[in-house]
Amino acid sequence: MVRNAAEPAEPQPATTAEDAAAVRKHFVLDTNVLLHNPQSLFKFAEHEVVIPLTVIEELDSFKKNNDETGRNARSAIRSLDELRSKGRLFEGIVWNAEGGSIRIDRCDRSSPFALDLDVADNRILGVAHQLHQQGRRTIFISKDINARVKCDALGIPAEDFEADRVDADWLRTGYVEMQVPGELIDELYTERQVPIECIAGMPISKPGGGEAEGLDPAPNEFVVLQDPEDPSHTGLARVLSDTGRLIPITGPRKPVFGIMARNLQQTMALDLLLDDDIKLVSMIGPAGTGKTLLALAAGLQKTIREERFEKLLAARPIMPLGRDIGYLPGDKDEKLSMWMQPIFDNVAYLLSTRGGGQGDAESRSPEQRLDAMMTSGKIVLEPLTYIRGRSIPHQFIVIDEAQNLSPHEVKTIVSRVGDGTKIVLCGDIGQIDHPYLDASSNGLTHLIHRMRGYRLAGHVTLLKTERSDLASLAAEVL
């Protein structure tokens, strides 16, 4: 075929070894990347992954751990061991058709280097420095901020591991706001449904300000309808799964175990929590917005009052804030009670006369009623440590502080859900205590992003603090 001279020429593939070497990148992985995601070895397509020998030594020190770091260390070591059947790791092993390779570097101490090579982290940086000095396109990958800063000071490009990151600034809120004619709002509540096509092309605004690009409705997402001619004339609708229609949302008429929604987002949350067809609910928001209280209220309502589930199971990751206080005395339940105190506080409130206990003729204290429910098995508090391998049917599960879980841990937990079980994950992605997770890489953010569009899942972001006037002021000012 003869190409028109006015047309731009198509880019030609590299034809020589020198051209291929110029395009090829060398990614030096830090230990924490493999501890975060052992499959990161295979995330760099046609490029070369370099594993310093010091990283192998550090993985060996982690492999005996019983937590996720131990499992990930063992998984990474097994992957490297499987590659040995294809060749020598020190020479580099091509693992895919695109020419991607994995190589172990011996960490040569003889080359000049500004940092103390007796420090393990500096030996890892020394590998990246040596490749950079050789003129190769080297990028150091680490989740350790200080290591990236040191690498930058040496003039070597450094990045965080981006493969499973989500842009938290663009994380979906679960709802949009739209300007629509007042007649459409009236039709929604009169006919109890309207086709989504009726609102297509109408102005959309993002929560918190700004205009959205366009309507992209997903199952179980909400639409706040506003009449531009009458600000007090509004409506709330939810996209009904697989029907292409909006249904009106009015919120429960009666208290849910003593709790009524105090704002628009809480109304959305209760609608998702009380819908038995939605099996997975995620809620994020700052402290005091009612995430845990709403989830537990819905769980008690469905378990105790409606008897739709056999028990309410509550769990939260064992992740201390600040300095840990060390070993705790007692058996499993006594140790767990310290970590589960926030759950106890919320359930005790719901069981008190201020919560859902008005209709009960019992004179016992909320703590006594909670103990009775735990003894009967209606309420179960479990550590996430022992959830692997389980199948949990016919239960209402609440996972609190889920922002401290990695994507792999969230996958492990949600995949434990059995037939007839509903699971709720709550958290504040602005308060993460895990040393190697942030707002973009934690498991809760990952789940919210990946589960959009599935009829079994729903999400809402809570914005307003309702705990108290002082808590609201602190969340806004401090």
C-alpha positions as CSV (number, residue, x, y, z in Angstrom):
1,M,0.0,0.0,0.0
2,V,1.3,3.5,-0.9
3,R,0.8,6.0,2.0
4,N,-0.2,9.6,1.2
5,A,2.6,11.9,2.0
6,A,0.3,14.2,3.9
7,E,-0.6,11.4,6.4
8,P,1.6,11.0,9.5
9,A,3.7,8.0,9.4
10,E,2.9,5.2,11.8
11,P,5.4,4.6,14.6
12,Q,7.8,1.8,13.8
13,P,8.7,-0.8,16.3
14,A,12.3,-1.0,17.5
15,T,14.4,-2.9,15.0
16,T,17.7,-3.2,16.8
17,A,18.8,-4.3,20.2
18,E,20.0,-0.8,20.9
19,D,16.5,0.6,20.1
20,A,14.8,-2.0,22.3
21,A,17.2,-1.3,25.2
22,A,16.4,2.5,24.9
23,V,12.7,1.8,25.3
24,R,13.0,-0.9,28.0
25,K,12.7,0.3,31.6
26,H,14.3,-1.3,34.7
27,F,12.0,-1.3,37.8
28,V,13.8,-1.9,41.1
29,L,11.2,-3.2,43.6
30,D,11.5,-2.5,47.3
31,T,10.5,-5.1,49.9
32,N,7.4,-3.4,51.0
33,V,6.0,-3.5,47.4
34,L,6.1,-7.4,47.5
35,L,4.7,-7.4,51.0
36,H,1.8,-5.3,49.8
37,N,1.1,-7.2,46.6
38,P,3.2,-10.3,45.7
39,Q,1.8,-10.2,42.2
40,S,3.6,-6.9,41.6
41,L,6.4,-9.0,40.1
42,F,4.2,-9.5,37.1
43,K,2.8,-6.0,36.7
44,F,5.4,-4.4,34.5
45,A,4.6,-6.0,31.1
46,E,7.5,-5.7,28.6
47,H,10.0,-4.2,31.1
48,E,12.6,-5.7,33.5
49,V,11.9,-6.1,37.2
50,V,15.0,-6.1,39.3
51,I,14.8,-7.7,42.8
52,P,17.9,-6.8,45.0
53,L,19.2,-9.8,46.9
54,T,18.6,-7.8,50.1
55,V,14.9,-7.9,49.3
56,I,15.0,-11.7,49.3
57,E,16.7,-11.7,52.7
58,E,14.0,-9.4,54.1
59,L,11.3,-11.5,52.7
60,D,12.8,-14.5,54.4
61,S,12.5,-12.6,57.8
62,F,8.8,-12.0,57.1
63,K,7.8,-15.4,55.8
64,K,7.2,-16.9,59.3
65,N,4.6,-14.2,60.2
66,N,1.0,-15.3,60.5
67,D,-0.4,-12.0,59.2
68,E,-0.8,-10.8,55.7
69,T,2.8,-9.8,55.4
70,G,3.8,-13.4,56.0
71,R,1.4,-14.7,53.5
72,N,2.5,-12.2,50.9
73,A,6.2,-12.9,51.6
74,R,5.7,-16.6,51.1
75,S,3.7,-16.0,47.9
76,A,6.4,-13.8,46.4
77,I,9.1,-16.4,47.3
78,R,7.1,-19.2,45.7
79,S,6.7,-17.2,42.5
80,L,10.4,-16.6,42.3
81,D,11.0,-20.3,43.0
82,E,8.7,-21.3,40.1
83,L,10.7,-19.0,37.8
84,R,13.9,-20.9,38.6
85,S,12.7,-23.8,36.4
86,K,13.0,-21.4,33.4
87,G,16.5,-20.3,34.0
88,R,18.9,-18.5,36.3
89,L,17.4,-15.7,38.3
90,F,20.7,-13.8,38.4
91,E,20.8,-13.7,34.6
92,G,17.2,-12.7,34.2
93,I,14.2,-14.8,33.2
94,V,11.7,-13.8,30.5
95,W,8.2,-14.7,31.8
96,N,5.8,-13.4,29.1
97,A,5.5,-13.1,25.3
98,E,6.1,-9.3,25.5
99,G,9.7,-9.8,26.7
100,G,9.1,-8.9,30.4
101,S,11.8,-10.3,32.6
102,I,12.6,-10.7,36.3
103,R,16.1,-10.6,37.6
104,I,17.8,-10.8,41.0
105,D,20.7,-8.4,41.6
106,R,23.5,-9.4,44.0
107,C,23.8,-5.9,45.5
108,D,27.5,-5.2,44.5
109,R,29.2,-3.3,47.4
110,S,32.3,-2.5,45.4
111,S,30.7,0.4,43.4
112,P,31.0,3.9,44.9
113,F,27.9,5.0,46.7
114,A,27.1,8.0,49.0
115,L,25.0,6.0,51.6
116,D,26.1,3.5,54.2
117,L,25.8,0.0,52.5
118,D,25.6,-1.7,55.9
119,V,22.0,-0.5,56.0
120,A,19.6,-2.9,54.2
121,D,17.5,-0.1,52.6
122,N,20.7,1.6,51.3
123,R,21.8,-1.6,49.6
124,I,18.5,-1.8,47.8
125,L,18.9,1.8,46.7
126,G,22.4,1.0,45.6
127,V,21.1,-1.4,43.0
128,A,18.9,1.4,41.5
129,H,21.9,3.8,41.7
130,Q,24.2,1.4,39.9
131,L,21.7,0.8,37.0
132,H,21.1,4.5,36.8
133,Q,24.9,5.1,36.5
134,Q,25.1,2.6,33.7
135,G,22.7,4.8,31.7
136,R,19.7,2.5,31.9
137,R,16.1,3.8,32.3
138,T,15.8,3.0,36.0
139,I,12.7,3.6,38.2
140,F,12.7,2.7,41.9
141,I,9.3,1.4,43.2
142,S,8.6,1.7,46.9
143,K,5.8,2.4,49.3
144,D,8.2,3.8,51.7
145,I,8.1,7.6,51.4
146,N,11.5,8.1,53.0
147,A,13.1,5.7,50.6
148,R,11.6,7.6,47.6
149,V,12.9,10.9,49.0
150,K,16.4,9.4,49.3
151,C,16.2,8.0,45.8
152,D,15.2,11.4,44.5
153,A,18.1,13.0,46.3
154,L,20.4,10.6,44.3
155,G,18.8,11.8,41.0
156,I,17.0,8.5,40.4
157,P,13.3,8.5,39.5
158,A,11.1,6.9,42.2
159,E,7.4,6.1,42.3
160,D,4.8,4.5,44.5
161,F,3.3,1.2,43.3
162,E,0.4,2.4,41.2
163,A,-1.1,-0.8,39.8
164,D,-3.9,-1.1,42.4
165,R,-4.3,2.6,43.2
166,V,-7.6,4.5,42.8
167,D,-7.7,8.3,42.5
168,A,-9.4,9.1,45.8
169,D,-10.2,12.6,44.7
170,W,-12.5,11.2,42.0
171,L,-13.9,8.3,44.0
172,R,-17.6,8.0,43.4
173,T,-20.0,9.3,46.1
174,G,-22.9,7.1,45.2
175,Y,-25.2,9.9,44.1
176,V,-25.4,12.9,41.7
177,E,-27.5,16.1,41.8
178,M,-29.6,17.1,38.8
179,Q,-31.7,20.1,37.8
180,V,-35.0,18.7,36.4
181,P,-38.5,20.1,35.8
182,G,-40.8,20.1,38.8
183,E,-43.3,18.0,36.8
184,L,-40.8,15.2,36.6
185,I,-40.4,15.1,40.4
186,D,-44.1,14.9,40.8
187,E,-44.3,12.1,38.3
188,L,-41.6,10.2,40.1
189,Y,-43.7,10.1,43.3
190,T,-47.1,9.7,41.6
191,E,-46.1,6.8,39.2
192,R,-43.5,5.4,41.7
193,Q,-41.0,5.2,38.8
194,V,-39.7,7.0,35.8
195,P,-37.4,5.9,32.9
196,I,-33.8,7.1,33.2
197,E,-34.1,8.5,29.7
198,C,-36.3,11.2,31.1
199,I,-33.4,12.9,32.9
200,A,-30.8,12.2,30.1
201,G,-29.1,15.5,29.0
202,M,-30.2,17.5,32.0
203,P,-27.7,19.6,34.0
204,I,-25.7,17.5,36.6
205,S,-23.7,18.9,39.5
206,K,-21.3,17.0,41.7
207,P,-21.8,16.9,45.4
208,G,-19.8,19.8,46.9
209,G,-19.8,21.9,43.7
210,G,-18.8,21.8,40.1
211,E,-20.4,20.2,37.1
212,A,-20.2,16.6,36.1
213,E,-19.4,15.5,32.6
214,G,-22.6,13.6,32.0
215,L,-25.0,11.1,33.4
216,D,-23.5,7.7,33.8
217,P,-26.1,5.8,35.9
218,A,-25.1,2.6,37.6
219,P,-27.3,0.2,39.6
220,N,-28.2,1.3,43.1
221,E,-26.8,4.9,42.6
222,F,-28.9,7.8,43.8
223,V,-30.1,10.9,42.0
224,V,-31.0,14.0,43.9
225,L,-33.6,15.8,41.8
226,Q,-33.9,19.6,42.2
227,D,-36.5,22.0,40.7
228,P,-34.6,25.1,39.5
229,E,-37.7,27.2,39.8
230,D,-38.5,26.1,43.4
231,P,-35.5,25.2,45.6
232,S,-37.7,23.5,48.2
233,H,-39.2,21.2,45.6
234,T,-36.8,18.2,45.5
235,G,-36.9,14.5,45.2
236,L,-34.6,11.5,45.8
237,A,-34.5,8.5,43.5
238,R,-32.4,5.4,43.1
239,V,-31.4,3.6,39.9
240,L,-33.2,0.2,40.1
241,S,-30.9,-2.6,39.0
242,D,-31.2,-3.9,35.5
243,T,-34.4,-2.0,34.7
244,G,-33.3,1.3,33.4
245,R,-35.7,3.1,35.8
246,L,-35.6,5.4,38.8
247,I,-37.6,4.6,41.9
248,P,-38.5,7.2,44.6
249,I,-36.8,7.0,48.0
250,T,-38.6,8.3,51.0
251,G,-36.7,6.6,53.8
252,P,-38.2,4.4,56.5
253,R,-41.3,5.9,58.1
254,K,-40.5,4.3,61.5
255,P,-37.2,4.4,63.4
256,V,-34.7,1.7,62.5
257,F,-34.0,0.2,65.9
258,G,-34.5,3.7,67.4
259,I,-32.5,5.5,64.6
260,M,-33.9,8.0,62.1
261,A,-31.9,9.5,59.3
262,R,-30.8,13.0,60.0
263,N,-29.6,14.1,56.6
264,L,-29.9,13.1,52.9
265,Q,-26.9,10.8,52.8
266,Q,-28.1,8.9,55.9
267,T,-31.4,8.4,54.1
268,M,-29.5,6.9,51.2
269,A,-27.5,4.7,53.5
270,L,-30.5,3.3,55.3
271,D,-32.2,2.6,51.9
272,L,-29.2,0.4,50.9
273,L,-28.9,-1.2,54.3
274,L,-32.5,-2.2,54.5
275,D,-32.8,-3.6,50.9
276,D,-32.4,-7.4,51.1
277,D,-31.5,-7.5,47.4
278,I,-28.3,-5.5,47.9
279,K,-25.8,-7.9,49.4
280,L,-22.8,-5.5,49.7
281,V,-22.9,-2.0,51.0
282,S,-19.9,0.3,51.4
283,M,-20.0,3.6,53.3
284,I,-17.2,6.2,53.8
285,G,-17.1,9.5,55.5
286,P,-15.4,11.4,58.3
287,A,-15.7,10.6,62.0
288,G,-19.2,11.1,63.4
289,T,-21.2,10.8,60.2
290,G,-23.0,7.7,61.5
291,K,-21.5,5.0,59.4
292,T,-21.1,2.4,62.1
293,L,-24.3,3.3,64.0
294,L,-26.4,3.1,60.9
295,A,-24.9,-0.3,59.9
296,L,-25.4,-1.8,63.3
297,A,-28.9,-0.4,63.6
298,A,-29.9,-1.9,60.3
299,G,-28.2,-5.2,61.3
300,L,-30.1,-5.3,64.6
301,Q,-33.4,-4.4,62.9
302,K,-32.9,-7.2,60.3
303,T,-31.6,-9.8,62.9
304,I,-33.6,-9.1,66.1
305,R,-36.8,-7.5,64.8
306,E,-37.4,-8.9,61.4
307,E,-35.4,-12.2,61.9
308,R,-34.1,-12.1,58.3
309,F,-30.7,-13.1,59.4
310,E,-29.6,-15.6,62.0
311,K,-27.0,-13.4,63.7
312,L,-25.2,-10.0,63.5
313,L,-21.5,-10.4,63.1
314,A,-19.3,-7.4,63.8
315,A,-15.6,-7.2,63.2
316,R,-12.8,-4.6,62.8
317,P,-9.1,-4.9,61.9
318,I,-6.6,-5.0,64.8
319,M,-4.8,-1.8,64.0
320,P,-3.8,0.5,66.9
321,L,-3.8,4.3,66.8
322,G,-0.3,5.5,67.9
323,R,1.9,3.4,70.2
324,D,0.6,-0.1,70.9
325,I,0.1,-1.0,74.6
326,G,1.5,-4.4,74.2
327,Y,0.1,-7.8,75.0
328,L,-3.4,-7.9,76.5
329,P,-4.3,-10.4,79.3
330,G,-7.2,-12.9,79.2
331,D,-8.7,-15.3,76.6
332,K,-9.8,-14.4,73.1
333,D,-13.0,-12.6,74.1
334,E,-11.3,-10.6,76.8
335,K,-8.5,-9.5,74.4
336,L,-11.0,-8.7,71.7
337,S,-13.2,-6.6,74.0
338,M,-10.5,-3.9,74.0
339,W,-10.5,-3.6,70.2
340,M,-14.3,-4.0,69.9
341,Q,-15.1,-1.2,72.4
342,P,-16.4,1.1,69.6
343,I,-18.8,-1.6,68.5
344,F,-19.9,-2.1,72.2
345,D,-20.5,1.6,72.5
346,N,-22.7,1.8,69.5
347,V,-24.7,-1.4,70.2
348,A,-25.2,-0.3,73.9
349,Y,-26.6,3.0,72.6
350,L,-29.0,1.2,70.3
351,L,-30.1,-1.0,73.1
352,S,-30.6,1.8,75.5
353,T,-33.9,3.8,75.9
354,R,-32.4,6.5,73.6
355,G,-31.9,3.9,70.9
356,G,-34.0,0.9,70.1
357,G,-35.0,-0.3,73.6
358,Q,-38.2,1.7,74.0
359,G,-40.5,-1.1,73.2
360,D,-38.8,-3.7,75.4
361,A,-40.3,-4.2,78.8
362,E,-36.9,-5.3,80.2
363,S,-35.4,-3.3,83.1
364,R,-31.9,-4.5,82.5
365,S,-29.1,-2.2,81.5
366,P,-27.9,-2.0,77.9
367,E,-24.7,-3.8,78.9
368,Q,-26.7,-6.7,80.4
369,R,-28.9,-6.9,77.3
370,L,-25.8,-6.9,75.1
371,D,-24.3,-9.7,77.2
372,A,-27.5,-11.7,76.9
373,M,-27.6,-11.3,73.1
374,M,-24.0,-12.3,72.8
375,T,-24.6,-15.3,75.0
376,S,-27.5,-16.4,72.8
377,G,-25.4,-15.9,69.7
378,K,-27.5,-13.2,68.1
379,I,-24.6,-10.8,68.2
380,V,-21.1,-12.1,67.5
381,L,-17.9,-10.1,67.6
382,E,-15.0,-11.7,65.7
383,P,-11.4,-10.8,64.9
384,L,-10.7,-10.7,61.1
385,T,-7.6,-12.8,61.9
386,Y,-9.5,-16.1,61.7
387,I,-11.8,-15.4,58.8
388,R,-9.8,-17.1,56.1
389,G,-11.3,-20.4,55.0
390,R,-14.7,-19.8,56.6
391,S,-18.1,-19.7,54.8
392,I,-20.5,-17.4,56.6
393,P,-24.2,-17.9,55.5
394,H,-27.4,-16.1,56.7
395,Q,-25.6,-13.4,58.7
396,F,-25.5,-9.6,58.7
397,I,-21.8,-8.7,58.7
398,V,-20.5,-5.3,59.6
399,I,-16.8,-4.6,59.0
400,D,-15.8,-1.4,60.8
401,E,-12.6,0.6,60.1
402,A,-12.3,-1.1,56.7
403,Q,-9.9,1.6,55.4
404,N,-7.1,-0.2,57.3
405,L,-7.5,-3.3,55.1
406,S,-5.5,-4.0,52.0
407,P,-7.2,-4.9,48.7
408,H,-6.2,-8.5,49.2
409,E,-7.7,-8.6,52.7
410,V,-11.0,-7.1,51.5
411,K,-11.2,-9.7,48.8
412,T,-10.6,-12.4,51.4
413,I,-13.3,-11.1,53.6
414,V,-16.0,-10.5,51.0
415,S,-15.3,-13.9,49.4
416,R,-16.2,-15.5,52.7
417,V,-19.8,-14.4,52.3
418,G,-22.2,-17.3,52.1
419,D,-25.7,-17.7,50.8
420,G,-28.2,-15.3,52.4
421,T,-25.6,-13.1,53.9
422,K,-25.3,-9.3,53.7
423,I,-22.0,-7.5,54.3
424,V,-21.4,-3.8,55.1
425,L,-18.0,-2.2,55.1
426,C,-17.5,1.2,56.8
427,G,-14.5,3.5,57.1
428,D,-12.9,6.9,56.8
429,I,-10.2,6.9,54.1
430,G,-8.9,10.1,55.6
431,Q,-7.9,8.2,58.8
432,I,-5.6,5.3,57.9
433,D,-3.3,3.8,60.5
434,H,-1.7,1.1,58.3
435,P,1.9,2.1,57.5
436,Y,1.8,1.1,53.8
437,L,-1.8,2.1,52.9
438,D,-3.2,5.5,51.9
439,A,-6.5,6.9,50.6
440,S,-5.8,5.6,47.1
441,S,-4.4,2.1,47.8
442,N,-6.5,0.8,50.7
443,G,-8.9,-2.1,50.3
444,L,-12.1,0.0,50.9
445,T,-11.3,2.4,48.2
446,H,-10.4,-0.5,45.9
447,L,-13.7,-2.2,46.6
448,I,-15.8,1.0,46.0
449,H,-14.1,1.5,42.7
450,R,-14.3,-2.1,41.4
451,M,-17.8,-2.9,42.5
452,R,-19.5,0.0,40.7
453,G,-22.1,-1.2,38.2
454,Y,-23.0,-4.5,39.9
455,R,-26.6,-5.0,41.0
456,L,-25.6,-6.7,44.3
457,A,-23.5,-3.7,45.5
458,G,-24.3,-0.2,46.6
459,H,-22.3,2.7,48.0
460,V,-22.8,6.1,49.6
461,T,-20.4,8.8,50.9
462,L,-21.6,10.5,54.2
463,L,-20.6,14.1,54.5
464,K,-22.1,15.7,57.6
465,T,-21.0,14.9,61.1
466,E,-24.1,14.2,63.3
467,R,-22.4,12.8,66.5
468,S,-22.6,16.2,68.3
469,D,-22.1,19.9,67.8
470,L,-18.6,19.7,69.1
471,A,-17.7,16.7,67.0
472,S,-19.0,18.5,63.9
473,L,-17.0,21.6,64.8
474,A,-13.9,19.5,65.3
475,A,-14.3,17.7,62.0
476,E,-14.6,21.0,60.2
477,V,-12.0,23.1,62.0
478,L,-9.2,20.8,63.3
